[in-house]
């Protein structure tokens, strides 16, 4: 695959703030430059080959949702237009175009703010075991992928293994205080409900998602990514049927492939075949078009 089509590393001569599984973040003193690469991870391992256009799609979808939810809460985004970036960044326009975001630097709150509208993933596993999720008792007899009576706030923290660990709202209060916990819950549910209604009209179900928040001068803002296929579970309204797993507009296709070939989920991860890469890219592209209503070719 042509390396021009897939960006896996940035390595800009700037001060690196952090490098995650997908994003490279550079420190610009009072601001951060977030570059979303085409890297893809599964089971806590970054795969050797990326997904064409994935970084651009994630970046543009976050941008779309940040604008859409700004009436609920302010966010860290300054601009995705590289013409408005500091002059010293202009020379990197080929790398930054379409996949970068200039943001305000905030003090991150180390809580994953998860909202679930349906029983899936770790929420489904916890429900089968306890009849509840994060201490929230749910009705008996629910089945996998069933819609919950109301969306629920089910926070998580990063465990030592790197996986998210579901925790109770009370434990969040013990960690960051009751007032801030209530604000996180309120804003998370408001964002989810507004986004859910919009997506449903476009034929998409947002089964669950996670948000991250930060503080600037003690004011709560939304940070990181927002309602992307990497942070959310998106299903098709037309194909939805409760009682089993659903086909997702995300990297579940990659996970399924890796499960089927019997990979032991330990590094190094295997390289993805071309057809898996292509189909995964198509899923991200289709989601972008459905959510935003914009033509696919507009991001290429």
Residue frames as qw, qx, qy, qz and C-alpha x, y, z in Angstrom:
[[0.000, 0.888, 0.461, 0.000, 0.00, 0.00, 0.00],
 [0.373, 0.615, -0.029, 0.694, 1.28, 3.41, -0.92],
 [0.432, -0.318, -0.509, 0.673, 2.64, 5.11, 2.24],
 [0.060, -0.148, -0.082, -0.984, 1.13, 8.39, 1.03],
 [0.524, -0.385, -0.526, -0.549, -2.31, 6.83, 1.56],
 [0.752, -0.536, -0.382, 0.035, -1.65, 5.84, 5.18],
 [0.080, 0.720, -0.405, 0.559, -0.02, 7.99, 7.88],
 [0.817, -0.321, -0.462, 0.126, 1.37, 5.88, 10.71],
 [0.590, -0.421, -0.209, 0.656, 4.00, 8.20, 12.19],
 [0.153, 0.973, 0.143, 0.093, 4.40, 11.98, 12.30],
 [0.756, -0.216, -0.002, 0.618, 7.79, 12.60, 13.98],
 [0.199, 0.896, 0.108, 0.381, 7.59, 16.36, 13.66],
 [0.520, 0.167, -0.386, 0.743, 10.48, 18.43, 15.11],
 [0.368, -0.620, -0.006, -0.693, 8.17, 19.72, 17.85],
 [0.157, -0.303, 0.771, -0.538, 7.92, 18.99, 21.57],
 [0.499, -0.200, -0.790, -0.296, 6.01, 15.72, 21.90],
 [0.485, -0.381, 0.312, -0.723, 3.30, 15.87, 24.57],
 [0.642, -0.099, 0.724, -0.235, 2.12, 12.28, 24.21],
 [0.388, 0.262, -0.714, -0.520, 1.77, 9.51, 21.65],
 [0.698, -0.018, 0.524, -0.488, -1.23, 7.25, 21.95],
 [0.611, 0.123, 0.768, 0.148, -2.39, 4.28, 19.96],
 [0.460, 0.677, 0.512, 0.261, -3.86, 6.57, 17.31],
 [0.092, 0.977, 0.099, 0.165, -3.02, 10.21, 18.09],
 [0.626, 0.043, -0.172, 0.760, 0.29, 12.08, 18.22],
 [0.186, -0.941, -0.279, -0.048, 0.01, 15.19, 20.40],
 [0.564, 0.270, -0.140, 0.767, 2.55, 18.03, 20.34],
 [0.351, -0.713, -0.384, 0.471, 3.02, 20.68, 23.01],
 [0.309, 0.584, 0.185, 0.727, 2.72, 24.29, 21.83],
 [0.089, 0.148, -0.439, 0.882, 2.94, 25.83, 25.33],
 [0.390, 0.138, 0.466, -0.782, -0.64, 27.00, 26.04],
 [0.773, 0.317, -0.105, -0.540, -2.03, 24.90, 23.15],
 [0.593, -0.173, 0.777, 0.124, -1.78, 21.36, 21.84],
 [0.485, 0.417, -0.503, -0.581, -1.56, 20.09, 18.29],
 [0.697, -0.013, 0.687, -0.205, -3.44, 16.81, 17.91],
 [0.387, 0.414, -0.638, -0.521, -2.69, 14.75, 14.82],
 [0.824, 0.017, 0.455, -0.338, -4.91, 11.75, 14.18],
 [0.003, 0.424, -0.822, -0.379, -2.96, 9.08, 12.33],
 [0.763, 0.115, -0.392, -0.501, -4.27, 6.09, 10.41],
 [0.113, 0.241, -0.925, 0.271, -3.01, 3.68, 13.06],
 [0.757, -0.294, -0.241, -0.532, -5.49, 1.12, 14.30],
 [0.064, -0.349, 0.848, -0.393, -5.36, -0.89, 17.50],
 [0.805, -0.220, -0.355, -0.421, -7.12, -4.00, 18.71],
 [0.884, -0.371, -0.261, 0.111, -6.89, -5.78, 22.05],
 [0.422, -0.868, 0.149, 0.217, -4.47, -3.07, 23.27],
 [0.624, -0.195, 0.476, 0.588, -2.01, -3.67, 20.41],
 [0.323, 0.732, -0.161, -0.577, -1.28, -1.29, 17.54],
 [0.867, 0.294, 0.388, 0.102, -1.39, -3.17, 14.26],
 [0.532, -0.273, 0.379, 0.706, 1.50, -2.85, 11.80],
 [0.142, 0.257, 0.522, 0.801, -0.57, -1.48, 8.92],
 [0.166, 0.297, 0.374, -0.863, -3.11, 1.31, 9.12],
 [0.341, 0.603, 0.721, -0.003, -6.48, 2.13, 7.59],
 [0.247, 0.223, 0.313, 0.890, -6.54, 4.69, 4.74],
 [0.202, -0.532, -0.263, -0.779, -8.48, 7.88, 5.60],
 [0.568, -0.516, -0.625, 0.146, -9.19, 6.68, 9.15],
 [0.389, -0.292, -0.296, 0.822, -7.35, 9.57, 10.81],
 [0.071, -0.126, -0.237, -0.961, -9.06, 12.18, 8.68],
 [0.470, -0.460, -0.617, -0.432, -12.48, 10.67, 9.33],
 [0.543, -0.483, -0.562, 0.395, -11.95, 10.55, 13.10],
 [0.266, -0.176, -0.114, 0.941, -10.72, 14.14, 13.12],
 [0.192, -0.187, -0.362, -0.893, -13.56, 15.48, 11.00],
 [0.511, -0.498, -0.668, -0.213, -16.25, 13.56, 12.90],
 [0.452, -0.435, -0.466, 0.624, -14.96, 14.94, 16.22],
 [0.089, -0.051, 0.092, 0.990, -14.97, 18.43, 14.71],
 [0.338, -0.360, -0.582, -0.646, -18.56, 17.93, 13.55],
 [0.558, -0.547, -0.623, 0.040, -19.77, 16.78, 16.97],
 [0.376, -0.265, -0.310, 0.832, -17.85, 19.51, 18.84],
 [0.121, -0.107, -0.214, -0.963, -19.79, 22.09, 16.85],
 [0.478, -0.372, -0.656, -0.450, -23.04, 20.17, 17.27],
 [0.616, -0.522, -0.563, 0.174, -22.82, 19.97, 21.08],
 [0.335, 0.213, -0.243, 0.885, -21.34, 23.39, 21.85],
 [0.401, -0.534, -0.130, -0.733, -24.71, 24.58, 23.17],
 [0.842, -0.440, -0.308, -0.049, -24.41, 21.94, 25.91],
 [0.667, -0.637, 0.138, 0.360, -20.76, 22.45, 26.87],
 [0.261, 0.878, -0.373, -0.150, -17.72, 24.25, 25.50],
 [0.974, 0.032, 0.086, 0.209, -14.86, 22.17, 24.15],
 [0.551, -0.576, 0.275, 0.537, -11.11, 22.44, 23.67],
 [0.631, 0.399, 0.456, 0.484, -11.16, 22.92, 19.89],
 [0.086, -0.636, 0.083, 0.762, -9.62, 26.10, 18.48],
 [0.546, 0.613, -0.230, -0.523, -9.48, 25.18, 14.78],
 [0.816, 0.038, 0.545, 0.190, -9.03, 22.38, 12.26],
 [0.545, 0.829, 0.069, 0.107, -8.13, 24.87, 9.52],
 [0.781, -0.187, 0.027, 0.595, -4.36, 24.74, 9.15],
 [0.303, 0.623, 0.133, 0.709, -4.38, 28.22, 7.61],
 [0.390, -0.813, -0.008, -0.432, -5.29, 29.43, 11.10],
 [0.882, -0.329, -0.144, 0.305, -2.54, 27.44, 12.80],
 [0.350, -0.814, 0.234, 0.399, 0.66, 29.15, 14.04],
 [0.470, 0.783, -0.332, -0.235, 3.01, 30.09, 11.21],
 [0.127, -0.555, 0.821, 0.037, 5.66, 27.56, 12.24],
 [0.614, 0.092, 0.766, -0.167, 3.20, 24.74, 11.50],
 [0.609, 0.640, -0.017, -0.469, 2.44, 25.78, 7.94],
 [0.206, 0.579, -0.749, -0.249, 5.47, 23.91, 6.57],
 [0.186, -0.062, 0.975, -0.106, 3.88, 20.62, 7.71],
 [0.569, 0.223, 0.059, -0.789, 0.62, 21.22, 5.83],
 [0.590, 0.200, -0.691, -0.366, 0.83, 17.97, 3.85],
 [0.290, -0.043, -0.903, 0.314, 0.87, 15.97, 7.08],
 [0.107, 0.204, 0.568, -0.790, -1.64, 18.14, 8.96],
 [0.393, 0.049, -0.326, -0.858, -4.27, 18.68, 6.26],
 [0.696, -0.162, -0.466, -0.521, -7.59, 17.12, 7.27],
 [0.793, -0.214, -0.559, 0.109, -6.26, 15.17, 10.23],
 [0.419, 0.016, -0.460, 0.783, -5.12, 17.78, 12.77],
 [0.317, -0.825, -0.403, -0.239, -6.74, 19.91, 15.42],
 [0.241, 0.347, -0.388, 0.819, -5.36, 22.87, 17.36],
 [0.554, -0.626, -0.526, -0.155, -6.81, 22.78, 20.87],
 [0.266, -0.780, 0.291, -0.486, -6.64, 24.53, 24.22],
 [0.445, 0.170, -0.808, 0.347, -4.54, 22.85, 26.85],
 [0.637, -0.531, -0.043, -0.557, -6.68, 21.67, 29.77],
 [0.202, -0.362, 0.834, -0.364, -6.23, 19.76, 33.00],
 [0.566, -0.043, -0.717, -0.405, -7.65, 16.35, 32.16],
 [0.667, -0.304, 0.416, -0.539, -10.09, 14.65, 34.53],
 [0.128, 0.325, -0.929, -0.124, -9.00, 11.02, 34.69],
 [0.530, 0.217, 0.714, -0.404, -12.46, 9.52, 34.38],
 [0.040, -0.073, -0.775, -0.627, -13.85, 7.84, 31.27],
 [0.429, 0.230, 0.382, -0.785, -17.42, 9.14, 31.10],
 [0.033, -0.063, -0.916, -0.395, -19.30, 6.29, 29.46],
 [0.566, 0.181, 0.250, -0.765, -22.96, 6.51, 28.50],
 [0.081, 0.027, 0.968, 0.235, -24.82, 3.37, 27.49],
 [0.572, 0.124, -0.010, -0.811, -28.14, 3.25, 25.71],
 [0.890, 0.136, -0.324, -0.291, -27.96, -0.45, 24.88],
 [0.780, -0.465, 0.419, -0.014, -26.56, -3.62, 26.45],
 [0.817, 0.528, -0.184, 0.141, -23.29, -4.40, 24.70],
 [0.411, 0.613, -0.505, 0.447, -19.62, -5.03, 25.32],
 [0.265, 0.126, -0.750, 0.592, -18.42, -4.95, 28.92],
 [0.450, -0.116, 0.249, -0.850, -21.85, -3.67, 30.00],
 [0.838, 0.014, -0.343, -0.425, -23.51, -6.82, 28.67],
 [0.628, 0.141, -0.714, 0.276, -20.91, -9.04, 30.33],
 [0.004, 0.153, -0.597, 0.787, -21.37, -7.27, 33.66],
 [0.633, -0.086, 0.031, -0.769, -25.16, -7.44, 33.41],
 [0.809, 0.038, -0.552, -0.198, -25.07, -11.21, 32.77],
 [0.497, 0.099, -0.711, 0.488, -22.95, -11.64, 35.87],
 [0.123, -0.138, -0.572, 0.799, -24.59, -9.18, 38.28],
 [0.035, 0.719, 0.689, 0.085, -27.84, -7.95, 36.76],
 [0.113, -0.948, -0.109, 0.278, -26.38, -4.46, 36.95],
 [0.651, 0.474, -0.010, 0.593, -23.74, -2.18, 35.42],
 [0.253, 0.380, -0.299, 0.838, -21.50, -0.03, 37.61],
 [0.023, -0.179, -0.708, 0.683, -23.86, -0.62, 40.53],
 [0.464, 0.140, -0.054, -0.873, -26.95, 0.42, 38.52],
 [0.433, 0.147, 0.874, -0.165, -29.62, -2.28, 38.86],
 [0.323, 0.190, -0.503, -0.779, -31.31, -3.09, 35.55],
 [0.815, 0.028, 0.114, -0.567, -34.53, -4.98, 34.78],
 [0.576, -0.186, 0.794, 0.052, -34.35, -8.77, 34.70],
 [0.693, 0.396, 0.602, 0.019, -34.47, -10.67, 31.44],
 [0.297, 0.848, -0.207, -0.388, -32.72, -8.20, 29.16],
 [0.905, 0.190, 0.277, 0.261, -30.88, -9.68, 26.17],
 [0.515, -0.259, 0.289, 0.764, -27.68, -8.69, 24.38],
 [0.156, 0.150, 0.401, 0.890, -27.97, -5.43, 22.41],
 [0.127, -0.723, -0.675, -0.082, -31.34, -4.60, 23.96],
 [0.046, 0.607, -0.003, 0.794, -32.21, -0.93, 24.36],
 [0.267, -0.197, -0.686, 0.648, -32.17, 0.18, 27.97],
 [0.056, -0.790, -0.604, 0.088, -35.22, 1.92, 29.49],
 [0.021, 0.998, -0.042, -0.044, -33.08, 5.08, 29.76],
 [0.612, 0.556, -0.385, 0.410, -29.45, 5.85, 28.92],
 [0.738, -0.657, -0.087, 0.126, -27.19, 5.29, 31.92],
 [0.133, 0.864, -0.439, 0.209, -23.93, 6.87, 33.08],
 [0.967, -0.229, 0.019, 0.110, -21.38, 4.10, 33.67],
 [0.062, 0.911, -0.408, 0.002, -17.95, 5.64, 34.35],
 [0.964, 0.037, -0.072, 0.251, -14.64, 3.86, 34.02],
 [0.209, -0.876, 0.406, 0.156, -10.99, 4.35, 34.82],
 [0.640, 0.532, -0.555, 0.003, -7.83, 2.97, 33.27],
 [0.895, -0.426, 0.134, -0.004, -6.72, -0.15, 35.10],
 [0.395, -0.665, 0.556, 0.304, -3.07, -1.21, 35.38],
 [0.655, 0.116, 0.689, 0.287, -3.47, -3.62, 32.47],
 [0.050, -0.140, 0.433, 0.889, -4.47, -0.78, 30.14],
 [0.151, -0.470, -0.790, -0.364, -8.09, -1.89, 29.90],
 [0.306, -0.426, 0.058, -0.849, -10.91, 0.31, 31.14],
 [0.220, -0.196, -0.891, 0.345, -12.36, -0.75, 34.49],
 [0.332, -0.614, -0.431, -0.573, -16.03, 0.00, 35.11],
 [0.232, -0.070, -0.637, 0.731, -16.60, 1.74, 38.44],
 [0.110, -0.719, -0.681, 0.083, -19.59, 3.02, 40.39],
 [0.056, 0.817, 0.143, 0.556, -20.72, 6.62, 40.48],
 [0.617, -0.787, -0.016, -0.002, -19.97, 6.61, 44.21],
 [0.797, -0.215, 0.152, 0.544, -16.36, 5.67, 43.55],
 [0.391, 0.569, 0.202, 0.694, -16.08, 8.55, 41.09],
 [0.303, -0.882, -0.112, -0.344, -17.41, 10.88, 43.80],
 [0.776, -0.571, 0.059, 0.261, -14.78, 9.56, 46.19],
 [0.716, 0.084, 0.219, 0.657, -12.08, 10.31, 43.60],
 [0.262, 0.311, 0.221, 0.887, -13.10, 13.76, 42.34],
 [0.125, 0.176, 0.402, -0.890, -15.93, 14.96, 44.59],
 [0.315, 0.505, 0.786, -0.169, -19.70, 14.82, 44.34],
 [0.266, 0.771, 0.109, -0.568, -20.24, 18.19, 42.64],
 [0.132, 0.546, -0.632, -0.534, -17.87, 17.49, 39.74],
 [0.204, 0.065, 0.971, 0.104, -19.23, 13.95, 39.39],
 [0.346, 0.628, 0.603, -0.350, -22.78, 15.30, 39.04],
 [0.259, 0.755, -0.186, -0.573, -21.65, 17.77, 36.39],
 [0.019, -0.343, 0.852, 0.394, -19.86, 15.05, 34.40],
 [0.262, 0.297, 0.916, -0.059, -22.93, 12.82, 34.54],
 [0.326, 0.723, 0.362, -0.489, -25.31, 15.62, 33.56],
 [0.226, 0.699, -0.390, -0.555, -23.25, 16.79, 30.59],
 [0.125, -0.204, 0.932, 0.273, -22.49, 13.25, 29.41],
 [0.318, 0.438, 0.829, -0.138, -26.18, 12.30, 29.33],
 [0.308, 0.778, 0.149, -0.528, -27.15, 15.56, 27.62],
 [0.106, 0.571, -0.627, -0.519, -24.55, 15.09, 24.88],
 [0.194, 0.005, 0.970, 0.148, -25.52, 11.47, 24.32],
 [0.354, 0.565, 0.685, -0.293, -29.25, 12.17, 24.08],
 [0.309, 0.778, -0.068, -0.543, -28.83, 15.03, 21.61],
 [0.066, 0.486, -0.767, -0.413, -26.36, 13.09, 19.44],
 [0.320, 0.131, 0.938, -0.037, -28.51, 9.95, 19.59],
 [0.448, 0.666, 0.446, -0.395, -31.56, 11.74, 18.17],
 [0.276, 0.752, -0.354, -0.483, -29.50, 13.23, 15.35],
 [0.060, -0.353, 0.899, 0.251, -27.80, 9.95, 14.46],
 [0.431, 0.281, 0.835, -0.193, -31.05, 7.98, 14.55],
 [0.486, 0.730, 0.154, -0.455, -32.51, 10.29, 11.91],
 [0.298, 0.687, -0.582, -0.318, -29.49, 9.39, 9.75],
 [0.914, 0.122, -0.333, -0.195, -30.05, 5.65, 10.21],
 [0.482, 0.341, -0.671, 0.448, -27.44, 5.18, 12.93],
 [0.718, -0.650, -0.223, -0.108, -27.85, 3.92, 16.50],
 [0.161, 0.619, -0.589, 0.494, -25.30, 5.16, 19.04],
 [0.785, -0.307, -0.537, -0.024, -25.30, 2.15, 21.35],
 [0.622, -0.704, -0.113, 0.324, -22.73, 3.59, 23.74],
 [0.464, 0.722, -0.127, 0.497, -19.93, 6.10, 23.81],
 [0.640, -0.514, -0.259, 0.509, -17.33, 7.62, 26.09],
 [0.152, 0.924, 0.021, 0.350, -16.37, 11.22, 26.73],
 [0.642, -0.175, -0.296, 0.685, -13.38, 12.90, 28.32],
 [0.107, -0.953, -0.204, -0.197, -13.49, 16.22, 30.14],
 [0.595, 0.063, -0.263, 0.757, -10.96, 18.70, 31.40],
 [0.237, -0.874, -0.322, 0.276, -10.74, 21.95, 33.34],
 [0.430, 0.387, 0.035, 0.815, -9.50, 25.36, 32.23],
 [0.081, -0.297, 0.267, -0.913, -9.54, 27.93, 35.03],
 [0.235, 0.109, 0.817, -0.515, -11.85, 25.52, 36.90],
 [0.635, 0.344, 0.017, -0.691, -14.38, 25.60, 34.05],
 [0.672, 0.028, 0.739, 0.028, -15.47, 22.22, 32.72],
 [0.462, 0.576, -0.360, -0.570, -14.88, 21.59, 29.01],
 [0.950, 0.182, 0.243, -0.070, -15.06, 18.64, 26.63],
 [0.053, -0.728, 0.617, 0.294, -11.70, 17.33, 25.37],
 [0.456, -0.152, 0.855, 0.194, -10.09, 14.51, 23.37],
 [0.118, -0.086, -0.749, -0.646, -12.22, 12.97, 20.60],
 [0.444, 0.177, 0.436, -0.763, -16.01, 13.00, 20.42],
 [0.752, 0.345, 0.395, -0.399, -18.48, 10.39, 19.17],
 [0.342, 0.567, -0.655, -0.363, -16.07, 8.74, 16.74],
 [0.917, 0.048, -0.333, -0.215, -16.07, 5.07, 15.74],
 [0.524, 0.281, -0.666, 0.451, -13.02, 4.64, 18.00],
 [0.060, -0.131, 0.599, -0.788, -14.85, 5.92, 21.09],
 [0.614, 0.119, 0.245, -0.741, -18.40, 4.76, 20.33],
 [0.320, 0.113, 0.931, 0.136, -20.43, 1.79, 19.19],
 [0.427, 0.353, -0.126, -0.823, -22.45, 2.64, 16.07],
 [0.393, 0.182, 0.899, 0.071, -25.07, 0.29, 14.61],
 [0.154, -0.113, -0.552, -0.811, -27.37, 0.49, 11.60],
 [0.517, 0.081, 0.367, -0.769, -31.02, 1.22, 12.40],
 [0.751, 0.254, -0.322, -0.518, -32.14, -0.98, 9.50],
 [0.639, 0.228, -0.734, 0.045, -30.02, -3.99, 10.54],
 [0.177, -0.360, 0.658, -0.637, -30.60, -3.76, 14.29],
 [0.786, -0.254, -0.453, -0.336, -32.10, -6.81, 15.98],
 [0.390, -0.617, 0.539, -0.419, -31.78, -7.39, 19.71],
 [0.957, -0.143, 0.185, -0.172, -30.70, -10.75, 21.08],
 [0.888, 0.058, 0.145, 0.432, -27.15, -10.91, 19.76],
 [0.380, -0.459, 0.184, 0.782, -24.15, -8.92, 18.66],
 [0.451, 0.838, 0.234, -0.202, -24.58, -6.25, 15.98],
 [0.680, 0.337, 0.182, 0.626, -22.48, -5.29, 12.99],
 [0.280, -0.812, -0.145, 0.491, -20.68, -2.07, 13.89],
 [0.472, 0.842, 0.006, 0.261, -19.36, 0.93, 11.97],
 [0.306, -0.857, 0.413, -0.046, -15.99, 0.66, 13.64],
 [0.217, 0.569, -0.793, -0.030, -13.00, -1.63, 14.06],
 [0.766, -0.124, 0.528, -0.346, -15.13, -4.59, 15.18],
 [0.857, 0.483, -0.124, -0.127, -14.53, -5.99, 11.70],
 [0.350, 0.642, -0.634, 0.252, -10.79, -6.01, 12.51],
 [0.441, -0.388, 0.678, -0.442, -11.37, -7.58, 15.94],
 [0.901, 0.138, 0.252, -0.324, -13.47, -10.34, 14.38],
 [0.732, 0.569, -0.373, 0.036, -10.76, -11.11, 11.83],
 [0.100, 0.591, -0.708, 0.374, -8.09, -11.31, 14.55],
 [0.666, -0.206, 0.559, -0.449, -10.30, -13.59, 16.65],
 [0.914, 0.310, 0.050, -0.258, -10.95, -15.86, 13.68],
 [0.640, 0.576, -0.487, 0.144, -7.27, -16.37, 12.85],
 [0.874, -0.365, -0.283, 0.152, -6.54, -17.38, 16.45],
 [0.317, 0.600, -0.346, 0.648, -4.10, -14.61, 17.34],
 [0.586, -0.345, -0.622, 0.389, -3.10, -14.85, 21.01],
 [0.152, -0.936, -0.221, -0.227, -3.57, -11.08, 21.45],
 [0.605, -0.641, 0.133, 0.453, 0.05, -10.58, 22.40],
 [0.307, 0.878, -0.275, -0.243, 2.48, -8.32, 20.50],
 [0.074, 0.251, -0.300, -0.917, 3.58, -8.25, 17.82],
 [0.620, 0.440, 0.419, -0.497, 0.18, -7.99, 16.17],
 [0.573, 0.184, 0.681, 0.419, -0.28, -9.59, 12.74],
 [0.053, 0.217, -0.321, -0.920, -0.55, -7.53, 9.58],
 [0.570, 0.445, 0.483, -0.493, -4.05, -7.10, 8.21],
 [0.466, 0.223, 0.699, 0.494, -4.78, -8.42, 4.71],
 [0.018, 0.020, 0.289, 0.957, -5.75, -5.89, 2.04],
 [0.316, -0.459, -0.663, -0.499, -9.42, -6.91, 1.95],
 [0.451, -0.612, -0.561, 0.327, -9.82, -6.38, 5.71],
 [0.268, -0.303, -0.036, 0.914, -8.13, -2.98, 5.45],
 [0.081, -0.179, -0.492, -0.848, -10.36, -1.98, 2.54],
 [0.390, -0.556, -0.686, -0.260, -13.61, -3.08, 4.18],
 [0.426, -0.556, -0.437, 0.565, -12.70, -1.36, 7.45],
 [0.157, -0.157, 0.139, 0.965, -11.92, 1.86, 5.59],
 [0.205, -0.348, -0.622, -0.671, -15.26, 1.63, 3.81],
 [0.411, -0.619, -0.660, 0.111, -17.10, 1.34, 7.13],
 [0.318, -0.478, -0.209, 0.792, -15.46, 4.50, 8.49],
 [0.031, 0.000, 0.393, 0.919, -16.21, 6.34, 5.25],
 [0.278, -0.483, -0.715, -0.421, -19.86, 5.29, 5.26],
 [0.384, -0.633, -0.546, 0.392, -20.32, 6.39, 8.86],
 [0.227, -0.301, 0.024, 0.926, -18.80, 9.78, 8.07],
 [0.110, -0.186, -0.544, -0.811, -21.19, 10.28, 5.18],
 [0.364, -0.563, -0.724, -0.160, -24.24, 9.22, 7.17],
 [0.397, -0.585, -0.437, 0.556, -23.49, 11.31, 10.24],
 [0.186, -0.441, 0.058, 0.876, -22.39, 14.50, 8.51],
 [0.544, 0.709, 0.397, -0.211, -24.38, 14.25, 5.28],
 [0.104, 0.803, -0.413, -0.418, -21.20, 15.18, 3.38],
 [0.868, 0.439, -0.205, -0.107, -19.97, 13.40, 0.29],
 [0.904, -0.285, 0.137, 0.286, -17.17, 10.91, 0.83],
 [0.686, 0.432, 0.080, 0.580, -14.92, 12.51, -1.77],
 [0.072, -0.934, 0.010, -0.351, -14.87, 15.76, 0.21],
 [0.619, -0.726, 0.297, 0.044, -12.28, 14.31, 2.64],
 [0.879, 0.019, 0.307, 0.364, -9.96, 12.75, 0.10]]
